[in-house]
Amino acid sequence: MFKPHVTVATVVQAEGQFLVVEERVRGRATLNQPAGHLEANETLLQAAVRELSEETGIDAVPQAFLAMHQWIAPDNTPFLRFLFSLDLLAMVETYPQDKDIDRCWWLPPEEILTSKKLRSPLVAESLRIYQQGTRHPLALLSAFQWPFSEDARASNA
């Protein structure tokens, strides 16, 4: 049965710099946006908030929805990746809680776009989409008749 991996990612920007997380994949240091898998009983927005907090220590809600990518990784794993954005007034210190994250970096866009250490080509593509300036309201992603909490319904209203 076909079951794509559903993931979320957030492009975080402050003062013209972009936040990336460094994580090891098969022993190799890679760069990614704060990102991860959707878990049971959470909305896409809740997953983005949780992953941002776990991977960076930043407790904030993304401000906009950017895009959804359907992608097949080189190992033939299918993904649906929901991309959000968050603009902060200033760069903040990060405190990764996730043991898989080695550290976080604030980098200029050019350094990310030309890096040979990106976890996937979606990292650069996500930054390019952010730079294009299109933002969609979070309400575009609704959790229809979501039974798990009032907060979940309110955050996706």
Secondary structure, 3 states (H helix, E strand, C coil): CCCCEEEEEEEEEECCEEEEEEEEECCEEEEECCEEECCCCCCHHHHHHHHHHHHHCCCCCCCEEEEEEEEECCCCCEEEEEEEEEEECCCCCCCCCCCCEEEEEEECHHHHHCCCCECCHHHHHHHHHHHHCCCECHHHCCCCCCCCCHHHHHHCC
